[in-house]
Amino acid sequence: MAVDFFEATQETIRTLNQSERELFDYVVKNVDEVKYWSIQKFAAEWLVSTSTIFRFTQKLGFSGYSDFINSLLVTSHSQQDSVLPDVVTGRDYGEAYLKNAMEAVRVMSPQRIQAVLEKLTLRPDIYILTDDNTHSIGQYCERLFIALGFHAYFPEAAYQMQNLANHIRSQDMIIALSYTGEDAMLIDVIQRIFLRERPYLLSITRADNNPLETLSDTNFYVFADEIRLNSMDLTSSIPMAMILELLIYEYLTKSKAQEESTTSP
């Protein structure tokens, strides 16, 4: 018996890589069209092979393409357009949103900030690793550090992240971004890097003693109301961006002070 698409994929979507997540997001937004497509049409629309689509449906937890389509057929349009969680529609959400962001900044330990600044002073190469939900913040982080003249690299695809183990050196820095701190592929990549080299690991996660925090030299906490809609994670990443920006500003301030002290008579 076919089950609702969103219910069936609730757990498996976290295993998808970036390309597969794009396929999933397309299906979510176009359920009423996709559920009438043959596997050949789906493949043609995305310019991929039918075997790629078949593997995608299996990774979602379906036995094959027919099982995937049957699940879409029993998924009503009203479920696809379900209302936002109460936390979003509540009258006080704006206040809670700001409070979460400010709390993330407030609990930043000066000692931890100093530890990161000391490492940055050594001008390490910076590698930014994320899970799927923090992908856009990873891109922004890369841009921030490139603007400061660092060699910063953010692997856009899963295979690029998995190949990093042979390139990262002990004098480098890894910045790992994951709200849950539990992404299996992210943890696996870092552990494989640590088997060969031991770069400095800075992470930003939620405050719950998660696996990524345990691996880290320095960890900063973020706070956010966890929001899921149609099996997609809509939890705000703004607090992560704020922490990264504050670290950048602290670095600029320290660099300017050092420059003035060396040039003053």
C-alpha positions as CSV (number, residue, x, y, z in Angstrom):
1,M,0.0,0.0,0.0
2,A,1.4,3.4,-1.0
3,V,2.1,5.9,1.7
4,D,2.2,9.7,1.7
5,F,5.3,11.0,0.0
6,F,6.2,13.5,2.7
7,E,5.8,10.9,5.4
8,A,7.8,8.3,3.5
9,T,10.8,10.6,2.9
10,Q,10.9,12.4,6.3
11,E,14.0,10.5,7.4
12,T,15.7,9.8,4.1
13,I,16.0,13.3,2.8
14,R,18.8,14.1,5.2
15,T,21.0,11.5,3.3
16,L,20.6,13.3,0.0
17,N,23.5,15.2,-1.6
18,Q,23.1,18.6,-3.2
19,S,22.1,17.4,-6.6
20,E,19.6,15.0,-5.2
21,R,18.2,17.6,-2.9
22,E,17.5,19.8,-5.9
23,L,15.6,17.0,-7.5
24,F,13.7,16.5,-4.2
25,D,12.8,20.2,-4.0
26,Y,11.6,20.1,-7.5
27,V,9.3,17.2,-6.8
28,V,7.9,18.9,-3.7
29,K,7.1,22.0,-5.7
30,N,5.6,20.2,-8.7
31,V,3.9,17.1,-7.2
32,D,0.8,17.5,-9.4
33,E,3.0,17.3,-12.5
34,V,5.6,14.8,-11.6
35,K,3.1,12.2,-10.4
36,Y,2.0,11.7,-14.0
37,W,5.5,11.5,-15.5
38,S,7.2,8.4,-16.8
39,I,10.8,7.8,-15.7
40,Q,11.9,8.7,-19.2
41,K,10.2,12.1,-19.1
42,F,11.6,12.8,-15.6
43,A,15.1,12.0,-16.8
44,A,14.6,14.1,-20.0
45,E,13.4,17.1,-18.0
46,W,16.6,17.0,-15.8
47,L,19.0,15.9,-18.6
48,V,20.1,12.9,-16.7
49,S,19.8,9.1,-17.3
50,T,16.9,7.0,-16.2
51,S,19.3,5.1,-13.9
52,T,20.0,8.4,-12.1
53,I,16.3,8.9,-11.4
54,F,15.9,5.3,-10.4
55,R,18.8,5.6,-7.8
56,F,17.3,8.8,-6.6
57,T,13.9,7.2,-5.8
58,Q,15.7,4.3,-4.1
59,K,17.7,6.7,-1.9
60,L,14.4,8.3,-0.9
61,G,13.4,4.8,0.4
62,F,11.2,3.6,-2.4
63,S,11.6,0.2,-4.0
64,G,11.7,1.8,-7.4
65,Y,10.1,4.4,-9.7
66,S,6.6,2.9,-9.6
67,D,6.6,2.9,-5.8
68,F,7.8,6.6,-5.9
69,I,4.9,7.5,-8.3
70,N,2.3,5.7,-6.3
71,S,3.4,7.6,-3.2
72,L,3.0,10.9,-5.1
73,L,-0.5,9.8,-6.3
74,V,-1.8,9.4,-2.7
75,T,-0.2,12.7,-1.6
76,S,-2.9,15.4,-1.7
77,H,-2.2,19.0,-2.9
78,S,-3.5,20.3,0.4
79,Q,-0.7,18.4,2.2
80,Q,1.9,20.0,-0.1
81,D,0.6,23.4,0.7
82,S,0.2,22.8,4.4
83,V,0.2,25.9,6.7
84,L,3.4,27.0,8.4
85,P,4.1,25.8,11.9
86,D,2.5,27.7,14.8
87,V,5.9,29.0,15.8
88,V,6.0,31.1,12.6
89,T,2.5,32.3,12.5
90,G,2.5,33.2,16.2
91,R,2.2,36.9,17.0
92,D,5.5,36.9,18.9
93,Y,7.7,35.1,16.3
94,G,9.4,38.3,15.3
95,E,10.5,39.0,18.9
96,A,11.6,35.3,19.3
97,Y,13.6,35.5,16.1
98,L,15.5,38.5,17.2
99,K,16.0,37.0,20.7
100,N,17.5,33.9,19.2
101,A,19.9,35.9,17.1
102,M,21.0,38.1,20.0
103,E,21.4,35.1,22.3
104,A,23.8,33.5,19.8
105,V,26.0,36.6,19.9
106,R,25.7,37.1,23.7
107,V,27.0,33.6,24.6
108,M,30.1,33.9,22.3
109,S,33.0,33.3,24.8
110,P,35.7,36.0,24.5
111,Q,38.3,33.2,25.1
112,R,36.9,31.2,22.2
113,I,36.9,34.3,20.0
114,Q,40.5,34.9,20.9
115,A,41.5,31.4,20.1
116,V,40.0,31.7,16.6
117,L,41.7,35.1,16.1
118,E,45.1,33.7,17.0
119,K,44.6,30.9,14.5
120,L,43.5,33.4,11.8
121,T,46.6,35.5,12.5
122,L,48.7,32.6,11.2
123,R,46.9,33.0,7.8
124,P,45.8,29.3,7.4
125,D,44.1,28.0,4.3
126,I,40.4,27.8,5.2
127,Y,38.1,24.9,4.1
128,I,34.3,25.4,4.7
129,L,32.2,22.3,5.2
130,T,28.4,22.3,5.6
131,D,25.4,20.0,5.5
132,D,22.7,20.6,2.9
133,N,20.7,23.0,5.1
134,T,23.7,25.4,5.6
135,H,24.9,25.4,2.0
136,S,24.1,29.0,1.3
137,I,25.9,30.1,4.5
138,G,28.9,28.2,3.4
139,Q,29.0,30.2,0.2
140,Y,28.7,33.4,2.2
141,C,31.5,32.3,4.5
142,E,33.8,31.6,1.6
143,R,33.2,35.1,0.2
144,L,33.9,36.7,3.6
145,F,37.3,35.1,4.0
146,I,38.3,35.6,0.3
147,A,37.5,39.3,0.8
148,L,40.1,39.3,3.6
149,G,42.7,37.8,1.4
150,F,42.5,34.2,2.7
151,H,42.7,31.2,0.5
152,A,39.2,29.9,1.3
153,Y,37.5,27.0,-0.4
154,F,33.9,25.8,-0.1
155,P,33.2,22.5,-1.9
156,E,29.9,22.9,-3.7
157,A,29.3,19.2,-4.3
158,A,29.4,16.1,-2.1
159,Y,32.1,14.4,-4.0
160,Q,34.3,17.6,-3.7
161,M,33.9,17.5,0.1
162,Q,34.7,13.8,0.2
163,N,38.0,14.4,-1.7
164,L,39.3,16.9,0.8
165,A,41.0,14.4,3.0
166,N,44.0,14.3,0.7
167,H,44.5,18.1,0.5
168,I,44.0,19.5,4.0
169,R,47.1,20.0,6.1
170,S,47.5,20.3,9.9
171,Q,48.2,24.1,9.6
172,D,44.9,24.7,7.8
173,M,41.5,25.6,9.3
174,I,38.2,23.8,8.8
175,I,35.0,25.8,9.4
176,A,32.1,23.3,9.8
177,L,28.5,24.6,9.7
178,S,25.6,22.4,10.8
179,Y,22.7,23.4,13.0
180,T,22.2,19.8,14.3
181,G,25.9,18.9,14.3
182,E,24.8,15.4,13.4
183,D,25.1,15.2,9.6
184,A,26.6,11.8,8.9
185,M,28.5,12.7,5.7
186,L,30.0,15.8,7.3
187,I,31.1,13.9,10.4
188,D,32.6,11.1,8.2
189,V,34.6,13.6,6.1
190,I,36.0,15.3,9.1
191,Q,36.9,12.0,10.8
192,R,38.7,10.8,7.6
193,I,40.7,14.1,7.5
194,F,41.7,13.6,11.1
195,L,43.1,10.2,10.4
196,R,45.6,11.8,8.1
197,E,46.1,15.4,9.4
198,R,44.8,17.4,12.4
199,P,43.8,20.9,11.2
200,Y,42.1,23.4,13.5
201,L,38.3,22.8,13.5
202,L,35.9,25.6,14.2
203,S,32.2,24.7,14.2
204,I,28.9,26.4,14.6
205,T,26.0,24.2,15.8
206,R,23.0,24.2,18.2
207,A,23.7,23.9,21.9
208,D,23.3,20.2,22.6
209,N,26.7,18.5,22.9
210,N,26.4,17.0,19.4
211,P,29.1,14.9,17.5
212,L,30.4,17.9,15.5
213,E,31.0,20.0,18.6
214,T,32.8,17.1,20.3
215,L,35.3,16.9,17.4
216,S,35.9,20.7,17.4
217,D,38.7,22.8,18.8
218,T,36.3,25.7,19.1
219,N,32.5,25.7,18.9
220,F,30.0,28.5,18.9
221,Y,26.3,27.9,19.6
222,V,23.3,29.2,17.7
223,F,19.7,29.3,18.8
224,A,16.7,29.0,16.5
225,D,13.2,27.7,16.5
226,E,13.4,24.5,14.4
227,I,10.9,24.8,11.6
228,R,10.0,22.0,9.1
229,L,7.5,22.3,6.3
230,N,6.7,19.5,3.9
231,S,9.7,17.6,5.2
232,M,12.1,20.5,4.4
233,D,14.1,22.2,7.0
234,L,13.4,26.0,7.2
235,T,15.2,26.7,10.4
236,S,16.9,30.1,10.2
237,S,20.6,30.2,9.4
238,I,20.9,34.0,10.2
239,P,22.5,33.5,13.6
240,M,25.3,31.5,11.9
241,A,25.9,34.3,9.5
242,M,26.0,36.8,12.4
243,I,28.6,34.8,14.2
244,L,30.8,34.6,11.1
245,E,30.5,38.3,10.5
246,L,31.4,39.1,14.1
247,L,34.5,36.9,13.9
248,I,35.4,38.8,10.7
249,Y,34.9,42.2,12.3
250,E,37.0,41.1,15.4
251,Y,39.7,40.0,13.1
252,L,39.7,43.3,11.1
253,T,39.8,45.3,14.4
254,K,42.7,43.3,15.7
255,S,44.6,43.5,12.4
256,K,44.1,47.3,12.3
257,A,45.3,47.7,15.9
258,Q,48.4,45.6,15.2
259,E,49.2,47.6,12.0
260,E,48.9,50.9,13.9
261,S,51.1,49.7,16.7
262,T,53.9,48.8,14.2
263,T,53.7,52.0,12.3
264,S,53.4,54.4,15.2
265,P,56.7,56.2,16.2
